[in-house]
Each structure stands twice: as structure tokens, then as C-alpha cells.
Amino acid sequence: MNSLNRRRFLEQMGASAAGFALSSCAIKGVTAPYGLSKTAEAVEPVVDPSSLEKPNLTVGFVPVNDCAPFAIAWEKGFFRKYGLNVTLSREASWANSRDGIIFGRLDASPVVSGAVTNARIGAEGARHASLCAAMTIHRHGNAMTMNKAMWNSGLRPWNTYNGNLEEFGKNFHGYFQSLPQEQRIWAVVLSSSIYEYFVRYLSASVGINPAEEFRVIIIPPPQMVNNVRIGAMQAYMVAEPWNTRAIAGNEGVGFTFAQGKEIWYGHPDRLLGVMESFIEENPKTYRSLVKAMIEACQYCSNPKNRPEVAKYITSPSFTGAKPKKKDAPIDKFTAPAIVGEYNYGGFDGQKRMANDPYSTIFFDLPDKLANIPGNHSTFLWQSQAIWLMTQATRWGQIDQFPKDAEQKARQGWKTDLYREIAEEMGIECPKEDYKVEPAEFFIDNKAFDPSDPVGYLNSFEIRANAPKSFFMS
């Protein structure tokens, strides 16, 4: 790195540090709710706490919309119903959430999709650990935000391209080619996560090698908007409400290019992570925890409850996304991705609304995902763990696709255990662990067949250790 580039790099890092400091000050002193809510106090437990190995738990969450089931399980008394006394811990980042489990500070916490499989396979940026999960917290509920300069260069929300990857690719490539190399920066919330894979997948789908075109950096969710504002990065991918915050309340910062569901429809976003030893040592406790979280996800999924859920999690204890204006709707930031009235934004004074109740999926599925008997959002498909491993391989985070991938998926994603717990609750589940993801579910119309993951990997021209290809503008 020459002296000029080194100086610019240090300036970028200084800007990121400044954004970190600003955001940290903004949430200083914020704590999660403590004790029991009045509603929870009135709930009569159906499980005797004395029958559980560890009824007192510390459970983490991160201040994004997908904290909703944790907030609701606490507020509505679902934890108490199943004999649990849960202390919620507000985590500053997804790395904190994951590492809190690994090092024993947290009994359970949500983890980014990819964290469990990558801990099992030792992907770059992931710590080897026996992380596992039996359920998904939610699907979708995230998006890619681009800055105003990207809009001014001609880029628009993906849904305006009508599936034309070539047109988008020219705009995308042209913008990054206009920037100095050190300014070509995307941010995601955690290394080796599904968000990083989506950013790379999108780039590669239009013939651009992400390893050559831009850098991917890690920024905690509440710091995303500030870092775009000060020019530390061009775009980011994060869970809501931090995409909507760049449009509503922070006008002039950015617009939503695409929701994650437009990259891969039906993708898992957050899992309820624990250490395998926790399940082994506390099997009854774990069953109670999963049941409480399933009920909370069902509550969040009910359309009648979504406005209430969106409003409730705006408190400083959860997302802290309450509007500054006292007369503004209290759910201005959280509601779009939960209720479904989603505005992609833009800088021409027009609203680009998408009214989709499945912007975030907590339990009930849209028709095109519900065509498998018993399928619902909290059910984990081990085939989707296999997809995540293909991406870790594709981007060189592991040397080769694991020969024991199916075993790793089975160890990390406890689908059979989930079936047992769900059956106790009278919930039907799919009979299989694997399913084909159809071509129309992906932005590049490339189907994923889990029976041939290596063939799927080899079908991509742009991947680690592959012959280089060049985008033709």
C-alpha cells in the first residue's frame, strides 16, 4: 500500500471510529427490561420451574426488528408460562451475541444465519465452536441500503429493473469504477454471515468479482446510518429498522436497493443459538425455551398483533427507534418491515411502497413457501445449512466444501429435536430435512439442489480459486 492509499485508508478507519463513538454515546445507559412485566406476572406457568435443570436464564438480543419475539416472550409471559425466569441482555453487535454464547456469558441468543455452520466448519472469521440451533427466529426482515451518490449515478431499487441483471450490472459497475479503490466499501454486520454472502452473491450475479471490486467491512447495526452519512462506506446490508432509518428520519442518507428476500426468497435470517453442551446438560430447560420462543414467533406472525409488536419494540430497551418528534407515529421505523408497508425511498420525492405482509416472516408462510405440508418459518431446513456452506467455500473462507457437510448440518441444525418439541405443542412439521430451492427464489434464477452442492459451486464462474472473468460494460 503506497503512502497516499495508506493515508486514505487511515482516514476511512478514523471516520468509522468516529461513527462508532457517536453511536455508542447514543445508546449509553440503555438497558434491557428487567424482572417481569405486569402482563407476565398474571400468567400461570404450565411448567414447574423446579422441574427444570436451569430455570434462570440470560438470553441475548440485538437492537434490530428481529428482537421482537424475545421482547414479546418477555412482555406477554411466554417465558414464565414455560417455567423460565429470563433476564434479557441487550447486545451491541452480532459478534457479541454469538461470542456471548460461546464463552458462556449468555445461555442463548439469536445468531446471524451462517454463524452456526461456520462455527462448525471453521470458516474464516468464525471461531471453532459447537454452536447449534433448533429453530429459526425469523426469515427476511433485512435489506441492502445504498447511499445518495449511488442514486445520483443512476442506480435504483432492484424492483424497478424488472429482473434485468445486465442493466443493473452496468449501473453498479459504473459507479464503483468511478470511485478510488479505497472508497469502494460495503458494510455488513458480521463476517462469514448470510449478509456478506448476499453482497458477494449480488455482485457476482452481474459478472463482478467482489474480491476485486470492493471491500466488505463489519459494522454493528446501530452504527450503519452514521457511517454512510460521514462517508465511511457506500452501502450496507443490515436487519431493519436500520434500512428504513436511512430513509425516514435521516433523509438524504440512502435508499433501499433490495430487501434480502429479493436476493433469496425464504432465506433464514436469525437462529436461536445455544451451545450443544447447554442442550445436553439442560434438556428440559431447552425444550421450555424453544416452546416459549415458538409461541412468541406465532404471536408476532399474527397480522392483528403486528402494529402492537412494531410499536412495542421501539422503546430504548429494544431497537431505540422511536421517532424524535413527539407527534410522529411511534412505529415509523419498525412498522414498515413488520406490518409490511415498506418504502424503498429515493431522492426524487416519490414513495416506492411495497405492501407485503411477508417482509419479515416469524411463523406463518406465504403461499409459495407453504406448499410443503407442515412447513412454517421456525422450522430449520438442513439443506439451507448446506447452501451456507457452499458460500463459505465459494468465497474462500474454507479450502474446500466439507466432505462431512451433511453431518455438520445435522449437528448444528437440530431439526429432529425441533420436530419432537413441536409435536409436544401440536405443531406439524415437514417430514424431510432437505428441499430444492427453485430458480425463481434467487435473484440470478439459479436453483439450488442440495443433493449436488459441489456441482452447484462449480456452476459459478466467479468464485475463489476460479479463472477470472471480466464484466463487459
Summary of the structure (lengths in Angstrom):
residues: 473
radius of gyration: 21.4
end to end distance: 28.2
largest distance: 67.1
contacts: 1665
relative contact order: 0.15
helix: 41%
strand: 15%
